[in-house]
Amino acid sequence: MGRSVRLGTAVATAIGLVSTAGFAQQTPPVSAPMVQAVPPVAPVQIVPPPTISAAQAAQLNQLLADAGYAQGLRHDGTAQPRPDGNDALVRAALDYARAVHAGRLDTSDFQQDWGLRPAAYDPLPAFADAVKRDRLPQWFRGLPPPYSGYDGLQKGLAAYRKIEASGGWAALPAGPDLALGASGPRVAALRQRLAVEDSEVVATGTKFDAELKDAVVRAQRRYGLNPTGVVSTGTLGALNVPAADRVRQIMANMERWRWLPAELPAKRIQVNIAAAVLTVFEGDAPIASMKAVTGRPGNETPMLQSRIHSIVLNPPWNVPAGIAAKELFPKGTAYLARNNYKIIGTGAGRRIQQQPGPKSALGLYKFDFDNPYAVYLHDTPSQSTFSSFSRLASHGCVRLEKPGPLAQLLLRNDPAWQPDEIQTALSTGKTQRVQLQPQDQVHVYLLYWTAFASANGAMNFRGDPYGWDKTLAAKIERRSAITAVAAR
């Protein structure tokens, strides 16, 4: 399967896209049902490991020589020992195929909140067929994820490895904010630092002029920061992340691409947890986007894939026991009553439910999808957080900037739930669950994208608020070392 440039570019674009408009544009009706039938279980076919000819062995050794390094399966670029003998070479080829096609991690390596898992993959049948038909290079090229977003990361990986090999960049010293009109050695250091990633920057000079301000704005946009043109603490921190850490960040994001299905549904909703942005896709193209609020560190929003099956209008909030015990019960019954909380039950089994209404933490809309984490998308009466560039502030669920237009979009094909009918139901104040029609149930992906390439090839980075990039990169390298020894 060839690279899906349209899909990959759309995904990368959507990570940083935030529209201030509503969802007013017309969208085509959906004709294909979203429910997939469970395929019949095929009989297991036992495929013996193939015998590789001498010419194929030489070809395969050449293909494998630096493939793992180029695909971000290890950080160390030292030459790896060649597999000795047919069986060892076959094991090395199959190990590489599993890693680059379905992820380097073993099942035991996944954290509990990494709920996005790759499909099972056995490379042996296709590999044996490639050996039989003498098409090893074609088989090899088809292994990585078929997305241009992945390709962009691979190119970015090569570029940042060159930067790292050249010594990376020096950390900028702390000090007062740098802005237009500043001068001195810290400005000279800033120029040198920006020039490493931005070819438009003049690396010499001690004055903070208009051109340097533009370069700072470009850097802030690449790092997902407020593009003020002023180098303050946040910008300084992003610029001082070592080049080696950026390499590992790219490696981690390449791995997450491998966990996605070979073909994403053309109609879907994606949430970039790290950037706190929700994007709606139809026909593999982003049609609308909005700001979101995702989980703060310690209350991480999990990675997962599911399907939105219903929308709850005027939802009550069944407060999780941990939040009730730590944050609400200590405030006393008077506070609970003022904020429309109801205590249900007595003794150790008592719980708290916030009733529907203007004070409800879930606002007027709740979008439900099955998952083991009890998370969902929802409205919120508090809008102030959406004006911030850092929007990791929830207990793990995803708050939406514009839930009403999203509800109208998902229900647009249901004649019983047009905008007037939705508004009438909301005005009653009563809780009502609206089931989406099967063809309108939309796939939802909660993803953790912290590195991606823009259309011009420039690498963009976001913060790693949960520390998942460093953890994942370390797991990739550790698992690569283990499997390298086992494959010999």
Secondary structure, DSSP 8 states (H G I E B T S, - for coil): ---BHHHHHHHHHHHH----S-S-S------S-S-------------------HHHHHHHHHHHTTHHHHTTS-S--S------SHHHHHHHHHHHHHHHHH-S--GGG--TTB---------HHHHHHHHHTT-HHHHHHTSS-SBHHHHHHHHHHHHHHHHHHTT--------S-B-TT-BSHHHHHHHHHHHHH-TTS----SB--HHHHHHHHHHHHHTT----S-B-HHHHHHHTS-HHHHHHHHHHHHHHHHTS-SS--SSEEEEETTTTEEEEEETTEEEEEEEEEEE-TTS---BEEEEEEEEEES--EE--HHHIIIIIGGGHHHHHHHTTEEEES-GGG-EEEE-SSTT-TTTTEEEEE--TT---EE--S--GGGGSS--EEESSSEEES-HHHHHHHHTTT-GGG-HHHHHHHHHH---EEEE--GGG-EEEEEE---EEE-TTS-EEE---TTSHHHHHHHHHHHHHHHHHHHT-
